[in-house]
């Protein structure tokens, strides 16, 4: 079963991708986002899953194209998780 905190992390990564875009894809912002997204996808699906590999393969320089490609992978992963759980709505933050 998927860790609820990792599922919520996908939602946070979607939000973070927008912030990286708004800051002009500065290298340090992009690198932090890319690392966190890669770790999350690997933890949820494994390093050889198509989402993880596609994300890793499409992440070149800190530019808008790489950011958008990565955000689409995260969105697809989130939708798959929601569908597998039978939840079409938003993922809620786990209670502390």
The first five atom37 places (N, CA, C, CB, O) and aatype in JSON, in Angstrom:
{
  "aatype": [20, 20, 20, 20, 20, 20, 20, 20, 20, 20, 20, 20, 20, 20, 20, 20, 20, 20, 20, 20, 20, 20, 20, 20, 20, 20, 20, 20, 20, 20, 20, 20, 20, 20, 20, 20, 20, 20, 20, 20, 20, 20, 20, 20, 20, 20, 20, 20, 20, 20, 20, 20, 20, 20, 20, 20, 20, 20, 20, 20, 20, 20, 20, 20, 20, 20, 20, 20, 20, 20, 20, 20, 20, 20, 20, 20, 20, 20, 20, 20, 20, 20, 20, 20, 20, 20, 20, 20, 20, 20, 20, 20, 20, 20, 20, 20],
  "atom_mask": [
    [1, 1, 1, 1, 1],
    [1, 1, 1, 1, 1],
    [1, 1, 1, 1, 1],
    [1, 1, 1, 1, 1],
    [1, 1, 1, 1, 1],
    [1, 1, 1, 1, 1],
    [1, 1, 1, 1, 1],
    [1, 1, 1, 1, 1],
    [1, 1, 1, 1, 1],
    [1, 1, 1, 1, 1],
    [1, 1, 1, 1, 1],
    [1, 1, 1, 1, 1],
    [1, 1, 1, 1, 1],
    [1, 1, 1, 1, 1],
    [1, 1, 1, 1, 1],
    [1, 1, 1, 1, 1],
    [1, 1, 1, 1, 1],
    [1, 1, 1, 1, 1],
    [1, 1, 1, 1, 1],
    [1, 1, 1, 1, 1],
    [1, 1, 1, 1, 1],
    [1, 1, 1, 1, 1],
    [1, 1, 1, 1, 1],
    [1, 1, 1, 1, 1],
    [1, 1, 1, 1, 1],
    [1, 1, 1, 1, 1],
    [1, 1, 1, 1, 1],
    [1, 1, 1, 1, 1],
    [1, 1, 1, 1, 1],
    [1, 1, 1, 1, 1],
    [1, 1, 1, 1, 1],
    [1, 1, 1, 1, 1],
    [1, 1, 1, 1, 1],
    [1, 1, 1, 1, 1],
    [1, 1, 1, 1, 1],
    [1, 1, 1, 1, 1],
    [1, 1, 1, 1, 1],
    [1, 1, 1, 1, 1],
    [1, 1, 1, 1, 1],
    [1, 1, 1, 1, 1],
    [1, 1, 1, 1, 1],
    [1, 1, 1, 1, 1],
    [1, 1, 1, 1, 1],
    [1, 1, 1, 1, 1],
    [1, 1, 1, 1, 1],
    [1, 1, 1, 1, 1],
    [1, 1, 1, 1, 1],
    [1, 1, 1, 1, 1],
    [1, 1, 1, 1, 1],
    [1, 1, 1, 1, 1],
    [1, 1, 1, 1, 1],
    [1, 1, 1, 1, 1],
    [1, 1, 1, 1, 1],
    [1, 1, 1, 1, 1],
    [1, 1, 1, 1, 1],
    [1, 1, 1, 1, 1],
    [1, 1, 1, 1, 1],
    [1, 1, 1, 1, 1],
    [1, 1, 1, 1, 1],
    [1, 1, 1, 1, 1],
    [1, 1, 1, 1, 1],
    [1, 1, 1, 1, 1],
    [1, 1, 1, 1, 1],
    [1, 1, 1, 1, 1],
    [1, 1, 1, 1, 1],
    [1, 1, 1, 1, 1],
    [1, 1, 1, 1, 1],
    [1, 1, 1, 1, 1],
    [1, 1, 1, 1, 1],
    [1, 1, 1, 1, 1],
    [1, 1, 1, 1, 1],
    [1, 1, 1, 1, 1],
    [1, 1, 1, 1, 1],
    [1, 1, 1, 1, 1],
    [1, 1, 1, 1, 1],
    [1, 1, 1, 1, 1],
    [1, 1, 1, 1, 1],
    [1, 1, 1, 1, 1],
    [1, 1, 1, 1, 1],
    [1, 1, 1, 1, 1],
    [1, 1, 1, 1, 1],
    [1, 1, 1, 1, 1],
    [1, 1, 1, 1, 1],
    [1, 1, 1, 1, 1],
    [1, 1, 1, 1, 1],
    [1, 1, 1, 1, 1],
    [1, 1, 1, 1, 1],
    [1, 1, 1, 1, 1],
    [1, 1, 1, 1, 1],
    [1, 1, 1, 1, 1],
    [1, 1, 1, 1, 1],
    [1, 1, 1, 1, 1],
    [1, 1, 1, 1, 1],
    [1, 1, 1, 1, 1],
    [1, 1, 1, 1, 1],
    [1, 1, 1, 1, 1]
  ],
  "atom_positions": [
    [[0.84, -1.18, 0.0], [0.0, 0.0, 0.0], [0.89, 1.25, 0.0], [-0.95, -0.01, 1.22], [1.94, 1.29, 0.63]],
    [[0.43, 2.26, -0.71], [1.2, 3.49, -0.82], [1.13, 4.29, 0.47], [0.7, 4.33, -1.99], [0.1, 4.34, 1.14]],
    [[2.24, 4.89, 0.8], [2.29, 5.74, 1.99], [1.5, 7.01, 1.73], [3.76, 6.07, 2.37], [1.71, 7.69, 0.73]],
    [[0.57, 7.33, 2.64], [-0.25, 8.52, 2.49], [0.6, 9.78, 2.4], [-1.23, 8.64, 3.66], [0.27, 10.69, 1.64]],
    [[1.68, 9.85, 3.16], [2.52, 11.05, 3.11], [3.17, 11.21, 1.74], [3.6, 10.98, 4.2], [3.37, 12.34, 1.28]],
    [[3.51, 10.11, 1.07], [4.09, 10.18, -0.28], [3.05, 10.64, -1.29], [4.68, 8.81, -0.69], [3.36, 11.38, -2.22]],
    [[1.81, 10.2, -1.11], [0.74, 10.62, -2.0], [0.54, 12.13, -1.86], [-0.57, 9.86, -1.68], [0.42, 12.84, -2.86]],
    [[0.51, 12.61, -0.63], [0.36, 14.05, -0.42], [1.56, 14.8, -0.99], [0.21, 14.36, 1.08], [1.42, 15.93, -1.45]],
    [[2.7, 14.18, -0.96], [3.9, 14.8, -1.51], [3.74, 15.08, -3.01], [5.13, 13.91, -1.26], [4.27, 16.07, -3.52]],
    [[3.02, 14.2, -3.72], [2.75, 14.45, -5.14], [1.97, 15.76, -5.31], [1.97, 13.28, -5.75], [2.26, 16.54, -6.21]],
    [[1.0, 15.97, -4.45], [0.21, 17.21, -4.51], [1.13, 18.4, -4.24], [-0.96, 17.19, -3.47], [1.07, 19.41, -4.95]],
    [[1.98, 18.3, -3.24], [2.91, 19.39, -2.93], [3.88, 19.64, -4.09], [3.69, 19.07, -1.65], [4.24, 20.78, -4.36]],
    [[4.3, 18.58, -4.77], [5.21, 18.73, -5.9], [4.55, 19.44, -7.07], [5.72, 17.37, -6.35], [5.2, 20.2, -7.79]],
    [[3.26, 19.2, -7.26], [2.53, 19.94, -8.3], [2.53, 21.43, -7.98], [1.07, 19.41, -8.44], [2.77, 22.27, -8.85]],
    [[2.27, 21.74, -6.72], [2.28, 23.14, -6.3], [3.68, 23.73, -6.42], [1.76, 23.28, -4.84], [3.86, 24.87, -6.84]],
    [[4.68, 22.95, -6.05], [6.06, 23.42, -6.11], [6.49, 23.68, -7.55], [7.0, 22.41, -5.45], [7.27, 24.6, -7.81]],
    [[6.0, 22.88, -8.5], [6.37, 23.09, -9.9], [5.89, 24.46, -10.38], [5.79, 21.97, -10.8], [6.56, 25.12, -11.17]],
    [[4.73, 24.88, -9.9], [4.23, 26.21, -10.26], [5.12, 27.3, -9.67], [2.78, 26.39, -9.78], [5.38, 28.32, -10.32]],
    [[5.57, 27.09, -8.46], [6.45, 28.08, -7.81], [7.79, 28.18, -8.54], [6.69, 27.71, -6.34], [8.33, 29.27, -8.72]],
    [[8.32, 27.03, -8.97], [9.58, 27.03, -9.71], [9.4, 27.78, -11.02], [10.08, 25.58, -9.97], [10.27, 28.54, -11.44]],
    [[8.27, 27.57, -11.67], [7.99, 28.27, -12.92], [7.9, 29.78, -12.69], [6.69, 27.75, -13.54], [8.44, 30.57, -13.47]],
    [[7.24, 30.17, -11.63], [7.08, 31.6, -11.34], [8.38, 32.27, -10.93], [6.05, 31.8, -10.26], [8.53, 33.48, -11.08]],
    [[9.33, 31.52, -10.41], [10.61, 32.12, -10.04], [11.59, 32.1, -11.22], [11.22, 31.38, -8.84], [12.77, 32.44, -11.06]],
    [[11.1, 31.7, -12.38], [11.95, 31.73, -13.57], [12.85, 30.52, -13.72], [12.79, 32.94, -13.55], [13.87, 30.59, -14.4]],
    [[12.49, 29.41, -13.12], [13.26, 28.16, -13.19], [14.7, 28.36, -12.75], [13.23, 27.61, -14.61], [15.63, 27.82, -13.36]],
    [[14.89, 29.12, -11.7], [16.25, 29.29, -11.16], [16.82, 27.93, -10.83], [16.25, 30.21, -9.91], [16.12, 27.04, -10.32]],
    [[18.09, 27.78, -11.12], [18.75, 26.47, -11.0], [18.55, 25.82, -9.63], [20.23, 26.63, -11.27], [18.19, 24.64, -9.57]],
    [[18.77, 26.54, -8.54], [18.67, 25.91, -7.22], [17.23, 25.49, -6.91], [19.17, 26.87, -6.13], [17.02, 24.45, -6.29]],
    [[16.24, 26.27, -7.34], [14.83, 25.9, -7.12], [14.48, 24.65, -7.93], [13.88, 27.07, -7.51], [13.85, 23.72, -7.43]],
    [[14.92, 24.66, -9.18], [14.64, 23.54, -10.07], [15.3, 22.26, -9.56], [15.12, 23.85, -11.48], [14.68, 21.2, -9.54]],
    [[16.56, 22.36, -9.16], [17.29, 21.18, -8.68], [16.63, 20.58, -7.44], [18.74, 21.55, -8.38], [16.52, 19.36, -7.34]],
    [[16.21, 21.42, -6.51], [15.52, 20.93, -5.31], [14.23, 20.21, -5.7], [15.21, 22.09, -4.34], [13.94, 19.13, -5.2]],
    [[13.45, 20.82, -6.6], [12.19, 20.23, -7.04], [12.44, 18.9, -7.76], [11.44, 21.19, -7.96], [11.75, 17.92, -7.51]],
    [[13.43, 18.88, -8.65], [13.74, 17.67, -9.41], [14.16, 16.53, -8.46], [14.86, 17.94, -10.44], [13.71, 15.39, -8.62]],
    [[15.0, 16.84, -7.5], [15.45, 15.81, -6.54], [14.27, 15.27, -5.75], [16.51, 16.39, -5.58], [14.11, 14.06, -5.61]],
    [[13.44, 16.17, -5.22], [12.3, 15.74, -4.42], [11.31, 14.92, -5.24], [11.58, 16.96, -3.82], [10.78, 13.91, -4.76]],
    [[11.06, 15.35, -6.47], [10.12, 14.62, -7.34], [10.66, 13.23, -7.69], [9.85, 15.42, -8.62], [9.92, 12.25, -7.67]],
    [[11.92, 13.16, -8.01], [12.53, 11.88, -8.35], [12.49, 10.92, -7.17], [13.98, 12.08, -8.81], [12.17, 9.74, -7.33]],
    [[12.8, 11.42, -5.99], [12.75, 10.58, -4.79], [11.33, 10.1, -4.5], [13.28, 11.36, -3.58], [11.13, 8.94, -4.13]],
    [[10.36, 10.98, -4.66], [8.97, 10.62, -4.4], [8.49, 9.56, -5.38], [8.08, 11.87, -4.5], [7.89, 8.56, -4.97]],
    [[8.74, 9.76, -6.67], [8.31, 8.78, -7.67], [8.98, 7.43, -7.44], [8.62, 9.3, -9.08], [8.34, 6.39, -7.56]],
    [[10.26, 7.44, -7.1], [10.97, 6.18, -6.82], [10.39, 5.48, -5.6], [12.47, 6.44, -6.6], [10.24, 4.26, -5.6]],
    [[10.05, 6.25, -4.57], [9.49, 5.65, -3.36], [8.09, 5.08, -3.6], [9.45, 6.69, -2.24], [7.74, 4.03, -3.07]],
    [[7.29, 5.77, -4.4], [5.93, 5.31, -4.67], [5.87, 4.14, -5.64], [5.11, 6.44, -5.21], [5.12, 3.19, -5.42]],
    [[6.65, 4.21, -6.71], [6.5, 3.26, -7.8], [7.72, 2.37, -8.04], [6.18, 3.98, -9.04], [7.61, 1.35, -8.72]],
    [[8.86, 2.74, -7.48], [10.09, 2.0, -7.72], [10.92, 2.66, -8.81], [9.78, 0.55, -8.1], [10.38, 3.4, -9.63]],
    [[12.22, 2.41, -8.82], [13.12, 3.09, -9.76], [12.93, 2.68, -11.22], [14.53, 2.84, -9.36], [13.35, 3.41, -12.12]],
    [[12.33, 1.53, -11.48], [12.18, 1.04, -12.86], [10.79, 1.26, -13.43], [12.52, -0.41, -12.92], [10.52, 0.85, -14.56]],
    [[9.91, 1.89, -12.67], [8.55, 2.15, -13.15], [8.62, 3.18, -14.28], [7.64, 2.67, -11.99], [9.47, 4.06, -14.26]],
    [[7.72, 3.08, -15.27], [7.74, 4.05, -16.39], [7.66, 5.51, -15.95], [6.59, 3.76, -17.32], [8.31, 6.36, -16.56]],
    [[6.89, 5.83, -14.92], [6.83, 7.23, -14.46], [8.2, 7.69, -13.98], [5.78, 7.38, -13.33], [8.65, 8.78, -14.33]],
    [[8.84, 6.87, -13.19], [10.14, 7.23, -12.64], [11.18, 7.38, -13.75], [10.6, 6.18, -11.62], [11.94, 8.35, -13.77]],
    [[11.19, 6.42, -14.66], [12.17, 6.48, -15.76], [11.9, 7.65, -16.69], [12.14, 5.17, -16.56], [12.83, 8.35, -17.09]],
    [[10.63, 7.88, -17.04], [10.3, 8.99, -17.93], [10.69, 10.31, -17.29], [8.8, 8.98, -18.27], [11.27, 11.18, -17.95]],
    [[10.38, 10.46, -16.0], [10.75, 11.69, -15.29], [12.26, 11.88, -15.34], [10.26, 11.64, -13.83], [12.74, 12.96, -15.69]],
    [[12.98, 10.85, -14.99], [14.45, 10.93, -14.95], [15.02, 11.25, -16.33], [15.05, 9.62, -14.42], [15.96, 12.03, -16.45]],
    [[14.46, 10.63, -17.38], [14.97, 10.81, -18.74], [14.66, 12.18, -19.31], [14.4, 9.74, -19.64], [15.37, 12.65, -20.2]],
    [[13.61, 12.83, -18.82], [13.19, 14.12, -19.39], [13.69, 15.32, -18.59], [11.68, 14.18, -19.47], [13.34, 16.45, -18.91]],
    [[14.48, 15.1, -17.59], [14.96, 16.18, -16.75], [16.38, 16.56, -17.12], [14.88, 15.79, -15.28], [17.34, 16.02, -16.58]],
    [[16.49, 17.5, -18.04], [17.79, 18.0, -18.46], [18.13, 19.26, -17.69], [17.82, 18.26, -19.96], [18.2, 19.27, -16.46]],
    [[18.35, 20.3, -18.44], [18.7, 21.6, -17.84], [17.5, 22.18, -17.1], [19.19, 22.58, -18.93], [16.36, 21.77, -17.31]],
    [[17.79, 23.13, -16.27], [16.74, 23.83, -15.51], [16.03, 24.79, -16.45], [17.33, 24.59, -14.26], [16.34, 25.98, -16.5]],
    [[15.07, 24.25, -17.2], [14.33, 25.09, -18.13], [12.85, 24.76, -18.07], [14.85, 24.93, -19.56], [12.44, 23.77, -17.46]],
    [[12.06, 25.59, -18.72], [10.6, 25.45, -18.67], [10.15, 24.12, -19.27], [9.93, 26.61, -19.42], [9.24, 23.49, -18.74]],
    [[10.77, 23.69, -20.35], [10.39, 22.42, -20.98], [10.56, 21.24, -20.06], [11.2, 22.21, -22.22], [9.68, 20.38, -19.98]],
    [[11.69, 21.17, -19.36], [11.93, 20.08, -18.42], [10.94, 20.14, -17.26], [13.37, 20.13, -17.89], [10.44, 19.11, -16.8]],
    [[10.67, 21.34, -16.79], [9.73, 21.51, -15.69], [8.33, 21.06, -16.07], [9.71, 22.97, -15.24], [7.67, 20.34, -15.31]],
    [[7.87, 21.46, -17.24], [6.54, 21.09, -17.69], [6.43, 19.58, -17.91], [6.18, 21.84, -18.98], [5.43, 18.97, -17.53]],
    [[7.44, 18.99, -18.52], [7.44, 17.54, -18.73], [7.37, 16.8, -17.4], [8.69, 17.1, -19.52], [6.62, 15.84, -17.25]],
    [[8.16, 17.25, -16.44], [8.15, 16.62, -15.12], [6.84, 16.8, -14.4], [9.26, 17.17, -14.28], [6.36, 15.88, -13.74]],
    [[6.25, 17.98, -14.51], [4.96, 18.24, -13.86], [3.87, 17.35, -14.43], [4.57, 19.72, -14.01], [2.98, 16.9, -13.7]],
    [[3.92, 17.08, -15.73], [2.94, 16.19, -16.35], [3.09, 14.76, -15.83], [3.09, 16.21, -17.88], [2.09, 14.06, -15.63]],
    [[4.31, 14.33, -15.61], [4.53, 12.99, -15.05], [3.96, 12.92, -13.64], [6.05, 12.63, -15.04], [3.3, 11.94, -13.28]],
    [[4.21, 13.93, -12.85], [3.7, 13.94, -11.47], [2.17, 13.95, -11.48], [4.23, 15.17, -10.7], [1.55, 13.24, -10.69]],
    [[1.58, 14.74, -12.36], [0.12, 14.79, -12.46], [-0.46, 13.42, -12.85], [-0.31, 15.85, -13.48], [-1.45, 12.98, -12.27]],
    [[0.16, 12.75, -13.81], [-0.29, 11.43, -14.22], [-0.16, 10.43, -13.07], [0.51, 10.94, -15.43], [-1.05, 9.61, -12.86]],
    [[0.93, 10.5, -12.34], [1.14, 9.61, -11.2], [0.07, 9.84, -10.14], [2.54, 9.81, -10.59], [-0.48, 8.89, -9.58]],
    [[-0.23, 11.09, -9.86], [-1.26, 11.42, -8.87], [-2.62, 10.91, -9.32], [-1.32, 12.94, -8.65], [-3.37, 10.35, -8.51]],
    [[-2.96, 11.07, -10.59], [-4.24, 10.58, -11.09], [-4.32, 9.06, -11.0], [-4.44, 11.03, -12.53], [-5.37, 8.52, -10.66]],
    [[-3.22, 8.38, -11.3], [-3.23, 6.92, -11.19], [-3.46, 6.49, -9.76], [-1.91, 6.34, -11.7], [-4.26, 5.59, -9.5]],
    [[-2.77, 7.12, -8.83], [-2.93, 6.77, -7.42], [-4.36, 7.03, -6.97], [-1.94, 7.58, -6.54], [-4.95, 6.2, -6.28]],
    [[-4.92, 8.16, -7.36], [-6.3, 8.47, -6.99], [-7.27, 7.45, -7.57], [-6.68, 9.87, -7.45], [-8.2, 7.01, -6.89]],
    [[-7.06, 7.06, -8.82], [-7.94, 6.07, -9.45], [-7.81, 4.71, -8.79], [-7.61, 5.96, -10.94], [-8.81, 4.02, -8.59]],
    [[-6.59, 4.32, -8.44], [-6.39, 3.03, -7.77], [-7.07, 3.0, -6.41], [-4.9, 2.74, -7.62], [-7.52, 1.95, -5.95]],
    [[-7.12, 4.14, -5.77], [-7.75, 4.23, -4.46], [-9.24, 4.5, -4.55], [-7.08, 5.3, -3.65], [-9.94, 4.53, -3.53]],
    [[-9.73, 4.7, -5.76], [-11.14, 4.99, -5.93], [-11.51, 6.39, -5.49], [-11.95, 3.99, -5.18], [-12.67, 6.66, -5.17]],
    [[-10.54, 7.27, -5.47], [-10.77, 8.65, -5.05], [-10.53, 9.55, -6.24], [-9.85, 9.04, -3.85], [-9.4, 9.67, -6.72]],
    [[-11.56, 10.19, -6.7], [-11.43, 11.07, -7.84], [-11.1, 12.48, -7.38], [-12.72, 11.06, -8.67], [-10.51, 13.25, -8.14]],
    [[-11.46, 12.83, -6.17], [-11.22, 14.18, -5.65], [-9.78, 14.39, -5.27], [-12.1, 14.45, -4.47], [-8.92, 13.56, -5.55]],
    [[-9.52, 15.49, -4.63], [-8.17, 15.86, -4.2], [-7.7, 14.97, -3.06], [-8.12, 17.34, -3.78], [-8.5, 14.5, -2.25]],
    [[-6.43, 14.77, -3.01], [-5.81, 14.06, -1.9], [-5.7, 15.04, -0.74], [-4.41, 13.48, -2.29], [-5.23, 16.17, -0.91]],
    [[-6.13, 14.62, 0.42], [-6.07, 15.5, 1.57], [-4.79, 15.26, 2.36], [-7.29, 15.29, 2.46], [-4.25, 14.15, 2.38]],
    [[-4.33, 16.32, 3.0], [-3.14, 16.24, 3.84], [-3.42, 15.32, 5.01], [-2.69, 17.64, 4.33], [-4.45, 15.47, 5.67]],
    [[-2.52, 14.37, 5.29], [-2.75, 13.47, 6.43], [-2.74, 14.25, 7.75], [-1.68, 12.37, 6.48], [-2.04, 15.25, 7.89]],
    [[-3.53, 13.76, 8.69], [-3.61, 14.4, 10.0], [-2.28, 14.25, 10.73], [-4.75, 13.78, 10.85], [-1.61, 13.22, 10.63]],
    [[-1.91, 15.26, 11.43], [-0.63, 15.24, 12.17], [-0.79, 14.55, 13.5], [-0.09, 16.66, 12.4], [0.18, 14.43, 14.26]]
  ]
}
